[in-house]
């Protein structure tokens, strides 16, 4: 998810007129492709050979939601590939085929893993507060990406009825963002009334930026799809209302970013690297992407001028995560639970 998110931001042309961002974006996309293939093989083998362990993890309210990170990653990868096609960094036909090949199993896997995890939580007599965290958003994030994925796919020539695609896009966004609102109330209440999460859960604070950023862009894409399909009357007014709502979402994201940053900085001395740190990557990319969309739609040159700086921030996070992961491979810390 994080590599694909960084590739998406890079391929969105944060440095107009300079090809460096596209080159870096394609490099990140290549790494994301390798990761997608490796994780797909590893997860399939794990489900087949160690099904009992897989189900035990799914039953665990603390880590079960993270199982959805695999199909979620496929969806973010699909979006990044389609972005490469619409930006001209990859041939459009190739991007469409690869993107849809990743998108279909990604969205199906997300729906199945998310449904399986949430139905296991319902009915539990007691869930430890430590198990309730931003990790629970993971099965939600990729569903709010569906409109953005289909919008780019249709631009590249995806066949089919545009009205049907717009309908399916809105359903996906509705499931994802409504679940986010419901879970936000639960997780927010836990943060207010229970003991604060331990330092190793700091990435879960950052995770709030993902559904807000991806959900905001997804809402605008949903309006664009419905407008192009001709199913919305007064398209300009509807688009304006959607932009106001998304701007409110961005404002909350910016506030939450400052809150999460303060918490991470305060706990940095107690934090030790684990694979969960990759949870800093995609949420950062999602916030940066939403910021760029807000700047463009509002025509705010001051906010748009921050785009290169925010892009560098995303790359810095990704490079740091890669270095820490490689270092952890030598010490064994990468595989510790």
C-alpha positions in Angstrom: 0.0 0.0 0.0 2.7 2.5 1.0 4.9 1.9 -2.1 1.9 2.2 -4.4 0.7 5.3 -2.6 4.1 7.0 -3.0 4.1 5.9 -6.7 0.6 7.5 -7.1 1.7 10.8 -5.6 4.9 10.8 -7.8 3.0 10.0 -11.0 0.5 12.8 -10.4 3.2 15.2 -11.5 4.2 17.2 -8.4 7.1 18.7 -10.4 5.4 20.1 -13.5 7.7 20.1 -16.5 10.4 18.0 -14.8 10.4 14.2 -15.6 12.1 13.3 -12.4 8.9 12.7 -10.6 7.6 10.3 -13.3 10.9 8.4 -13.2 10.8 8.0 -9.5 7.1 7.1 -9.7 7.8 4.3 -12.2 10.6 3.0 -10.0 8.3 2.9 -6.9 5.7 1.2 -9.0 8.1 -1.5 -10.1 9.0 -2.1 -6.4 5.2 -2.2 -5.6 4.7 -4.8 -8.3 7.4 -7.0 -6.9 5.9 -6.6 -3.4 2.4 -7.4 -4.8 3.5 -10.6 -6.4 5.6 -11.7 -3.4 2.8 -11.0 -0.9 0.2 -12.7 -3.0 2.2 -15.8 -3.3 3.1 -15.8 0.4 -0.5 -15.2 1.5 -1.9 -17.9 -0.8 0.7 -20.4 0.5 -0.1 -19.4 4.1 -3.8 -19.9 3.7 -3.4 -23.3 2.0 -0.6 -24.8 4.2 -1.4 -23.0 7.5 -5.1 -22.4 7.4 -5.6 -22.8 11.1 -3.0 -20.1 11.9 -4.6 -17.8 9.3 -8.1 -18.2 10.9 -6.6 -17.7 14.4 -5.1 -14.4 13.3 -8.5 -13.5 11.7 -10.2 -14.2 15.0 -7.8 -11.9 16.9 -9.3 -8.4 17.3 -5.9 -6.9 17.6 -4.3 -8.1 14.4 -7.2 -9.6 12.4 -7.9 -6.4 10.5 -4.3 -6.4 9.1 -5.1 -9.5 6.9 -7.0 -7.1 4.7 -3.8 -5.2 4.0 -2.9 -7.7 1.3 -6.0 -7.2 -0.9 -6.0 -3.5 0.1 -2.5 -3.2 -1.3 -3.7 -4.7 -4.6 -6.2 -2.0 -4.9 -3.8 0.8 -4.2 -1.4 -0.8 -6.7 -4.2 -0.9 -9.3 -4.8 2.8 -8.7 -1.2 3.7 -9.1 -0.9 1.7 -12.4 -4.0 3.4 -13.8 -2.5 6.7 -12.8 0.6 5.8 -14.7 -1.6 5.1 -17.7 -3.6 8.3 -17.6 -0.4 10.4 -17.1 1.3 8.8 -20.1 4.1 7.2 -18.0 2.8 3.8 -19.2 0.9 2.7 -22.3 -2.8 3.1 -21.6 -3.8 -0.4 -22.8 -1.1 -2.0 -20.6 -2.0 0.1 -17.6 -5.7 -0.8 -18.0 -5.1 -4.6 -18.2 -2.6 -4.7 -15.3 -4.7 -2.3 -13.2 -7.9 -4.3 -13.6 -6.1 -7.6 -13.0 -5.0 -6.2 -9.6 -8.3 -4.4 -8.9 -10.7 -7.4 -9.3 -9.1 -9.8 -6.8 -8.2 -6.8 -4.6 -11.8 -5.6 -4.2 -13.2 -9.1 -3.8 -10.5 -10.0 -1.2 -11.1 -6.7 0.7 -14.9 -7.3 0.9 -14.4 -10.9 2.0 -11.6 -10.2 4.6 -13.3 -7.2 6.0 -16.7 -8.9 6.3 -15.0 -11.9 8.0 -13.1 -9.7 10.5 -16.0 -7.4 11.4 -18.5 -10.3 11.8 -16.0 -11.9 14.2 -15.9 -8.8 16.3 -19.7 -8.6 16.6 -20.8 -10.8 19.5 -17.6 -10.9 21.4 -18.3 -10.5 25.1 -15.3 -8.4 25.6 -12.6 -6.7 23.4 -9.5 -5.5 25.2 -9.0 -1.7 24.7 -5.5 -2.4 23.4 -7.0 -4.3 20.5 -9.1 -1.3 19.4 -7.0 0.9 17.2 -6.7 2.5 13.8 -5.8 -0.9 12.4 -9.5 -1.5 12.2 -9.6 0.9 9.3 -7.6 -1.3 7.1 -10.5 -3.3 5.6 -12.2 0.1 4.9 -9.6 2.2 3.1 -9.5 0.3 -0.2 -13.3 0.5 -0.7 -13.3 4.3 -0.7 -10.7 4.0 -3.5 -13.1 2.2 -5.9 -14.4 5.4 -7.5 -10.9 6.7 -8.1 -9.9 3.4 -9.7 -12.9 3.2 -12.0 -12.7 6.8 -12.9 -9.2 6.3 -14.3 -10.1 2.9 -15.8 -12.9 4.5 -17.8 -10.6 7.3 -19.0 -8.3 4.5 -20.4 -11.2 2.9 -22.2 -12.7 0.4 -19.8 -15.7 -1.1 -21.6 -19.2 -1.3 -20.2 -22.1 0.9 -19.1 -20.9 4.1 -17.4 -24.1 4.2 -15.4 -23.4 0.7 -14.0 -19.8 1.6 -13.2 -20.9 4.9 -11.4 -23.5 2.9 -9.4 -20.9 0.3 -8.3 -18.4 3.0 -7.5 -20.8 4.8 -5.2 -21.7 1.5 -3.5 -18.0 0.8 -2.8 -17.4 4.3 -1.5 -20.6 4.1 0.6 -19.6 0.9 2.3 -16.1 2.1 3.0 -16.7 5.6 4.3 -19.8 4.7 6.3 -17.9 1.9 8.0 -15.1 4.5 8.7 -17.5 6.8 10.4 -18.9 4.0 12.5 -15.4 2.8 13.5 -14.2 6.3 14.1 -16.7 6.8 16.8 -15.7 3.5 18.4 -12.0 4.0 18.2 -12.3 7.7 19.2 -14.2 6.7 22.3 -11.6 4.2 23.2 -8.9 6.9 22.9 -10.9 9.2 25.2 -12.0 6.8 28.0 -9.3 4.1 28.1 -5.6 4.0 28.7 -3.7 5.4 25.7 -2.3 2.9 23.2 1.3 1.7 23.8 4.2 3.3 21.9 4.4 0.4 19.4 0.8 1.3 18.2 1.8 4.8 17.2 1.3 4.1 13.5 -2.4 3.4 14.2 -2.8 7.1 15.0 -1.4 8.0 11.6 -3.9 5.5 9.9 -6.8 8.0 10.3 -5.3 10.0 7.5 -5.9 7.2 5.0 -9.7 6.9 4.9 -10.0 10.7 5.1 -7.6 11.4 2.3 -8.6 8.5 0.0 -12.3 9.0 0.9 -12.2 12.6 0.1 -10.7 12.0 -3.4 -13.1 9.1 -3.8 -16.2 11.3 -3.2 -15.1 13.8 -5.8 -14.4 10.9 -8.3 -17.9 9.5 -7.5 -19.5 12.8 -8.5 -17.4 12.9 -11.7 -18.5 9.4 -12.6 -22.2 10.1 -11.9 -22.0 13.4 -13.9 -20.3 11.7 -16.9 -23.0 9.0 -16.8 -25.7 11.6 -16.9 -27.5 10.4 -13.7 -27.1 13.6 -11.8 -29.2 16.7 -12.4 -27.6 20.0 -11.5 -24.1 18.5 -11.8 -22.3 21.7 -11.1 -24.2 22.3 -7.8 -23.7 18.7 -6.7 -20.0 19.0 -7.5 -19.8 22.2 -5.5 -21.5 20.6 -2.4 -19.2 17.6 -2.7 -16.1 19.9 -2.8 -17.3 21.7 0.4 -17.7 18.4 2.2 -14.3 17.2 1.0 -12.7 20.5 2.1 -14.2 19.9 5.6 -12.6 16.4 5.5 -9.3 17.9 4.5 -9.5 20.4 7.4 -10.0 17.6 9.9 -7.2 15.6 8.3 -4.8 18.6 8.7 -5.8 18.9 12.4 -5.4 15.2 13.0 -2.0 15.2 11.3 -0.8 17.7 13.9 -2.3 15.7 16.7 -0.8 12.4 15.5 2.6 14.0 14.8 2.8 15.3 18.4 2.0 11.9 19.8 4.5 10.2 17.6 7.2 12.7 18.5 6.5 12.3 22.2 6.7 8.5 22.0 9.6 8.2 19.6 12.1 7.1 22.2 9.9 4.2 23.2 9.2 3.1 19.7 11.0 0.2 18.1 10.7 -0.8 14.5 8.3 -3.4 13.3 6.4 -4.1 10.1 3.5 -2.0 11.4 5.6 1.1 10.7 4.7 0.8 7.1 1.4 2.2 8.3 3.0 5.6 8.1 3.4 5.3 4.4 0.0 5.1 2.7 -1.8 7.5 5.0 0.9 10.1 4.3 0.4 9.7 0.6 -3.4 9.8 0.9 -3.2 13.1 2.8 -0.7 14.6 0.3 -2.9 13.5 -2.7 -6.0 15.0 -1.1 -4.1 18.3 -0.4 -3.1 18.5 -4.1 -6.7 17.9 -5.2 -8.0 20.5 -2.8 -5.4 23.1 -4.0 -6.3 22.4 -7.7 -10.1 22.5 -7.2 -10.0 25.7 -5.1 -7.4 27.2 -7.3 -5.2 28.1 -4.4 -1.6 28.8 -5.6 -0.2 29.0 -2.1 -1.4 25.5 -1.2 -0.4 24.2 -4.6 3.1 25.5 -4.0 3.5 23.0 -1.1 3.0 20.1 -3.4 6.7 19.5 -4.2 7.6 19.7 -0.5 4.9 17.3 0.5 6.0 14.9 -2.2 9.5 15.0 -0.8 8.0 14.2 2.6 6.3 11.1 1.2 9.5 9.9 -0.4 11.4 10.5 2.8 9.0 8.4 4.7 9.2 5.6 2.1 13.0 5.6 2.0 13.2 5.5 5.8 10.8 2.6 5.9 12.8 0.7 3.3 16.1 1.3 5.1 14.6 0.3 8.5 13.1 -2.9 6.9 16.4 -3.9 5.3 18.2 -3.3 8.6 15.5 -5.3 10.4 16.0 -8.2 8.1 19.6 -8.5 9.3 18.6 -8.4 13.0 15.4 -10.3 12.7 13.3 -7.4 14.0 11.3 -7.3 10.8 9.6 -10.6 11.5 9.0 -10.1 15.2 5.3 -9.9 16.3 
